[in-house]
Amino acid sequence: MSRLVIFSLLVLAGCSEAYTSKIDSRTYAIEGPGVPGGSSGPNQREAQRLCPKGFRVLNEEVHRNTTDRANDENGMYTNWTVRCL
């Protein structure tokens, strides 16, 4: 039973992470998880991890649930394009 609880917690913790894809040598696209209120905290943590010397946000997109995310009730999604300094 305790293994199931630990596994469930790990799965849920992974759902609050931002996903990153590399565009070029210093530019990344960061897709934030659905967060009530549209917080960009997960994006900022991921950008700081990728760019320890600093970063600049080139583009920011904020959107609510769309038809492909109709069953997801997490709120707003924030996507960033960042360039490392």
C-alpha positions as a printed Julia matrix, in Angstrom:
85×3 Matrix{Float64}:
   0.0    0.0     0.0
   2.8    2.45    0.87
   4.41   1.82   -2.54
   1.19   2.88   -4.23
   1.05   6.09   -2.21
   4.68   6.94   -3.0
   4.15   6.21   -6.7
   1.02   8.41   -6.76
   2.9   11.3    -5.15
   5.7   11.01   -7.72
   3.23  11.04  -10.59
   1.42  14.09   -9.21
   4.69  15.94   -8.6
   5.62  15.39  -12.24
   2.4   17.04  -13.37
   3.44  20.41  -11.96
   6.67  20.61  -13.95
   7.3   22.75  -17.0
   8.35  21.04  -20.25
  11.27  22.39  -22.27
  12.28  22.06  -25.89
  15.45  23.5   -27.37
  15.08  25.87  -30.32
  18.75  26.75  -30.84
  21.94  26.93  -28.76
  20.63  29.57  -26.32
  16.87  29.67  -26.98
  14.28  27.42  -25.33
  10.51  26.99  -25.48
   9.0   26.32  -22.05
   5.46  24.98  -21.72
   4.13  25.54  -18.22
   1.67  23.23  -16.52
  -1.94  24.24  -15.99
  -2.02  26.4   -12.87
  -5.04  28.11  -11.3
  -4.6   31.84  -11.78
  -1.99  31.39  -14.52
   1.15  31.51  -12.36
   4.41  31.54  -14.29
   6.41  30.16  -11.33
   7.13  26.75  -12.94
   8.37  28.53  -16.09
  10.64  30.8   -14.07
  12.15  27.88  -12.14
  12.8   25.99  -15.38
  14.33  29.06  -17.05
  16.64  29.61  -14.07
  17.7   25.97  -14.24
  18.45  26.21  -17.96
  20.11  29.64  -17.81
  21.99  30.04  -14.52
  23.59  33.33  -15.69
  20.19  34.85  -16.48
  17.57  34.84  -19.21
  15.28  37.12  -21.17
  11.69  36.25  -22.03
  11.24  36.68  -25.8
   7.6   35.62  -25.97
   4.89  34.81  -23.45
   1.58  33.12  -24.27
  -1.16  32.67  -21.67
  -4.24  30.64  -22.53
  -7.09  28.89  -20.81
  -8.28  25.36  -21.4
  -9.0   24.66  -25.05
 -11.03  21.89  -26.63
  -8.06  19.5   -26.54
  -7.69  20.17  -22.8
 -11.4   20.16  -22.01
 -11.07  17.59  -19.22
  -8.15  19.38  -17.57
  -9.39  21.71  -14.86
  -6.01  23.13  -13.87
  -6.71  26.64  -15.12
  -4.41  28.7   -17.29
  -1.28  27.64  -19.18
   1.72  29.92  -19.62
   4.24  29.22  -22.38
   7.51  31.12  -22.67
  10.26  31.44  -25.24
  13.48  32.43  -23.45
  17.03  33.24  -24.48
  19.94  32.66  -22.13
  22.24  35.61  -21.49
